[in-house]
Structures are given as structure tokens and as C-alpha cells.
Amino acid sequence: MFTGIVAAVGKITSVTPLVGGSFAGVRLAVDAGPLPLADVALGDSIAINGACMTVVEKDGSSFSVDVSRESLNKTAGLDAVGEVNLEKALTLAERLGGHLVSGHVDGLGTVHSFEPVGESRELVIDAPWELARFLAYKGSVVVNGVSLTVNRVDDVEGGEGGGKVCRFSINLIPHTIEVTTLKHLHAGSRVNLEIDLIARYVERMLSVQAQG
């Protein structure tokens, strides 16, 4: 489990294909930057841009993870060299500064716009329609590993491919922009989305109740 509070911005320094041809995944080498790794052991979990990954190698301030082809197909930002948001797995002794996050990407969103609003910036994202029922005003959502609060939700036509999408808005304060990779987003960027854990269970309970 994670909190969605980014601990450091690291960098994928290399992407090496694993043995197995086009169906194989890749091994990522990640420079953890200011993220301390002294308490990280092989087999521990680290969220990279919101996707929970298992440490398979560690060397000083760097670590490596293996990403399956399925994970690559369902995420963004894990297939190329570049900056990434990092968070170590939550311990019971830590403050829950964001919200409970599993590190399982539920879908890919597309940035509709990213514009200044006063001292902050408004990030507007088109989410796949199948995630619409999980997104609510003042609810929580994870974008590239960052726990954020939804400020507006609109169900609109004309998303990618012309279908219906859930367009939601988030206000990003200067601190969040400064300490995460969200600063690099622009219209058209693909982002990893994880819906709120509680919303997931509520939806399941209601659907079972309706069937009964």
C-alpha cells in the first residue's frame, strides 16, 4: 500500500528488453535521486509513476525492477528514459498524508488541458468512460502516483476516438508542481490513473445488491 504522497523524483536511466521476444517485458534501472534506499530490500515494493513494482536489484542509490508486457500495455511512462515519481511502500508507523493507494493502475487518462489559474494550475484529464462511476466531486484520484482531489467532473462526448469520457479537473498548488513530474504534463500527455479504493468497494457492494 501507498499514500500517493510522492517521496522523490527519480529517473529511469535505462530500459532493457527481457528475454522472450515481443511478448517479453523490460528491466528498468532507476536512479532513486533523493529517495533513501537503506531500508529497501530485494522484493520490496516501490511505486513508479503510480505503478507498484518489485525491486529485483539494488546498487547504492539505484534499483531495478522488471515490468511485464501486460503492465507496459496498461501504463504510461514506464517504457522510456525520463523522470518518474517514486514512493516506497507505506509502513504502519507513517502518517497517511494522501489516501490509501494500492499501486494498481486502473486506466490511462489523457490530459485535456493544463493551464495557469492564479498561482496554481488547473489540470483537466479525460478518463476512460468505464472509470466515470468512480470519479466524484471532492473525491480522491491518483495521477502518475500523486494523490489529488477532484474539483469538477463532467461527462462529455468527443473524447479520444469520439466516444464518451469522464472529464475531471484538479487544482495543483505550486508545491505539488515543484516536487513531482506533473510539471512536465501537457495537452495530449498520457497519465496513469488509480481510482479511490473505497469507491471500488462501494461500487461492488451496490452492484451485488442490485443483482440480489
C-alpha positions as CSV (number, residue, x, y, z in Angstrom):
1,M,0.0,0.0,0.0
2,F,1.0,3.6,-0.6
3,T,-0.3,7.1,0.2
4,G,0.0,8.9,-3.1
5,I,2.5,11.4,-1.5
6,V,5.5,11.4,-3.8
7,A,8.7,11.0,-1.8
8,A,11.1,11.8,-4.5
9,V,11.5,12.4,-8.2
10,G,13.9,9.8,-9.7
11,K,14.9,8.9,-13.2
12,I,14.7,5.8,-15.4
13,T,18.2,5.6,-16.7
14,S,17.9,2.5,-18.9
15,V,15.2,0.2,-20.4
16,T,16.5,-3.3,-21.2
17,P,14.2,-5.8,-23.0
18,L,13.9,-9.1,-21.2
19,V,14.4,-12.4,-22.9
20,G,11.2,-13.6,-24.7
21,G,10.8,-11.5,-27.8
22,S,8.0,-9.1,-28.4
23,F,5.9,-10.6,-25.7
24,A,8.5,-10.1,-23.0
25,G,8.7,-7.1,-20.7
26,V,11.6,-4.9,-19.8
27,R,14.0,-4.3,-16.9
28,L,14.1,-0.7,-15.7
29,A,17.2,0.8,-14.0
30,V,16.1,3.7,-11.8
31,D,18.2,6.4,-10.2
32,A,16.3,7.0,-7.0
33,G,17.7,10.5,-6.6
34,P,17.0,11.8,-3.0
35,L,14.9,8.7,-2.1
36,P,16.8,6.8,0.6
37,L,17.2,3.1,-0.2
38,A,19.0,1.9,3.0
39,D,15.8,0.3,4.3
40,V,14.8,-1.2,0.9
41,A,15.5,-4.9,0.4
42,L,15.2,-7.1,-2.7
43,G,11.5,-8.0,-3.1
44,D,10.2,-4.7,-1.6
45,S,7.7,-2.6,-3.4
46,I,8.2,0.9,-4.8
47,A,5.6,2.8,-6.8
48,I,6.9,4.3,-10.0
49,N,4.5,6.8,-11.5
50,G,1.8,5.2,-9.5
51,A,2.5,1.6,-10.6
52,C,3.6,-0.8,-7.8
53,M,6.9,-2.6,-8.8
54,T,9.1,-5.1,-7.1
55,V,12.8,-4.3,-6.5
56,V,14.9,-7.0,-8.2
57,E,18.4,-5.3,-7.9
58,K,19.8,-2.6,-5.8
59,D,23.1,-0.7,-6.0
60,G,23.8,2.4,-4.0
61,S,21.2,5.0,-4.9
62,S,19.8,3.0,-7.8
63,F,17.5,0.0,-8.1
64,S,16.0,-2.1,-10.9
65,V,12.5,-3.6,-11.5
66,D,11.1,-5.9,-14.1
67,V,7.9,-4.7,-15.9
68,S,5.8,-7.3,-17.7
69,R,4.4,-6.7,-21.2
70,E,0.9,-6.6,-19.7
71,S,2.0,-3.8,-17.3
72,L,3.6,-1.9,-20.1
73,N,0.4,-2.1,-22.2
74,K,-1.7,-0.8,-19.3
75,T,0.6,2.1,-18.1
76,A,2.3,5.2,-19.3
77,G,5.9,6.4,-18.6
78,L,7.5,3.1,-17.8
79,D,8.9,2.3,-21.3
80,A,11.4,5.1,-21.7
81,V,14.2,7.0,-20.0
82,G,13.0,10.0,-18.0
83,E,11.9,11.4,-14.7
84,V,9.4,9.4,-12.6
85,N,7.5,9.9,-9.3
86,L,8.7,7.5,-6.6
87,E,7.2,6.3,-3.3
88,K,8.2,3.5,-1.0
89,A,5.5,1.2,0.4
90,L,3.7,2.5,3.4
91,T,4.5,1.3,6.9
92,L,2.1,1.4,9.9
93,A,4.3,4.0,11.6
94,E,3.8,6.6,8.9
95,R,1.3,9.4,8.5
96,L,-1.4,8.8,5.9
97,G,-0.9,12.2,4.2
98,G,-2.8,11.4,1.0
99,H,-5.2,8.4,0.8
100,L,-4.9,4.6,0.7
101,V,-3.4,3.7,-2.7
102,S,-2.8,0.2,-4.0
103,G,-0.4,1.0,-6.8
104,H,-2.6,-0.8,-9.3
105,V,-3.3,1.4,-12.4
106,D,-7.0,1.2,-13.3
107,G,-6.7,3.0,-16.6
108,L,-4.9,5.6,-18.8
109,G,-6.1,9.1,-18.9
110,T,-5.3,11.8,-21.5
111,V,-4.5,15.4,-20.4
112,H,-7.1,17.7,-22.0
113,S,-5.5,20.9,-20.8
114,F,-3.0,22.2,-18.2
115,E,-3.3,25.9,-17.7
116,P,-2.3,28.6,-15.1
117,V,-5.1,29.7,-12.7
118,G,-3.7,32.4,-10.4
119,E,-0.7,31.0,-8.6
120,S,-1.8,27.4,-9.3
121,R,-2.5,25.4,-12.4
122,E,-5.7,23.6,-13.5
123,L,-5.1,20.0,-14.7
124,V,-8.0,18.7,-16.8
125,I,-7.9,15.0,-17.7
126,D,-10.2,12.8,-19.8
127,A,-10.6,9.4,-18.1
128,P,-12.0,6.3,-19.8
129,W,-15.7,6.0,-19.6
130,E,-15.5,2.8,-17.5
131,L,-13.9,4.8,-14.7
132,A,-16.6,7.6,-14.7
133,R,-18.6,6.0,-11.9
134,F,-15.6,6.1,-9.6
135,L,-14.8,9.8,-10.0
136,A,-16.7,12.3,-7.9
137,Y,-16.5,16.0,-6.8
138,K,-14.1,16.3,-3.8
139,G,-13.2,12.6,-4.2
140,S,-9.7,11.3,-4.4
141,V,-7.8,10.1,-7.5
142,V,-4.2,9.1,-8.2
143,V,-2.5,10.7,-11.3
144,N,1.0,9.3,-12.0
145,G,1.4,8.3,-8.4
146,V,0.2,11.6,-6.9
147,S,-2.9,11.7,-4.6
148,L,-5.1,14.5,-5.7
149,T,-8.6,15.9,-5.1
150,V,-11.2,16.2,-7.9
151,N,-12.6,19.7,-8.2
152,R,-15.1,19.2,-11.1
153,V,-16.5,16.2,-13.0
154,D,-18.2,16.4,-16.4
155,D,-19.4,13.5,-18.6
156,V,-18.7,14.6,-22.2
157,E,-18.8,13.4,-25.7
158,G,-15.9,13.8,-28.1
159,G,-13.0,12.2,-26.2
160,E,-10.2,10.2,-27.9
161,G,-11.8,8.3,-30.7
162,G,-15.0,10.3,-30.4
163,G,-16.5,8.3,-27.6
164,K,-17.8,9.4,-24.2
165,V,-15.3,10.3,-21.5
166,C,-15.3,11.5,-17.9
167,R,-13.5,14.9,-17.9
168,F,-12.3,15.9,-14.4
169,S,-10.4,18.9,-13.1
170,I,-7.7,19.1,-10.5
171,N,-6.1,22.2,-8.9
172,L,-2.3,21.8,-8.5
173,I,-0.7,24.1,-6.0
174,P,2.9,25.3,-6.7
175,H,4.4,22.9,-4.2
176,T,2.9,19.8,-5.9
177,I,4.1,21.0,-9.3
178,E,7.6,21.6,-7.9
179,V,8.1,18.2,-6.2
180,T,6.5,15.9,-8.8
181,T,6.8,15.2,-12.5
182,L,3.3,16.6,-13.1
183,K,5.1,19.8,-14.2
184,H,6.0,18.1,-17.5
185,L,2.4,17.3,-18.5
186,H,0.8,19.0,-21.5
187,A,-2.3,18.5,-23.6
188,G,-2.2,15.0,-25.0
189,S,0.0,13.5,-22.3
190,R,-1.0,10.0,-21.2
191,V,-1.2,9.5,-17.4
192,N,-1.7,6.6,-15.1
193,L,-5.0,6.7,-13.1
194,E,-6.0,4.8,-10.0
195,I,-9.5,5.3,-8.6
196,D,-10.2,5.6,-4.9
197,L,-10.1,2.2,-3.0
198,I,-13.3,2.9,-1.1
199,A,-15.2,3.8,-4.3
200,R,-14.1,0.5,-5.7
201,Y,-15.7,-1.4,-2.8
202,V,-18.8,0.7,-2.7
203,E,-19.4,0.1,-6.4
204,R,-19.0,-3.7,-5.9
205,M,-21.4,-3.8,-3.0
206,L,-24.1,-1.8,-4.9
207,S,-23.8,-4.0,-8.0
208,V,-24.2,-7.2,-5.9
209,Q,-27.1,-5.7,-4.1
210,A,-28.8,-4.7,-7.3
211,Q,-28.4,-8.3,-8.6
212,G,-29.9,-9.7,-5.4
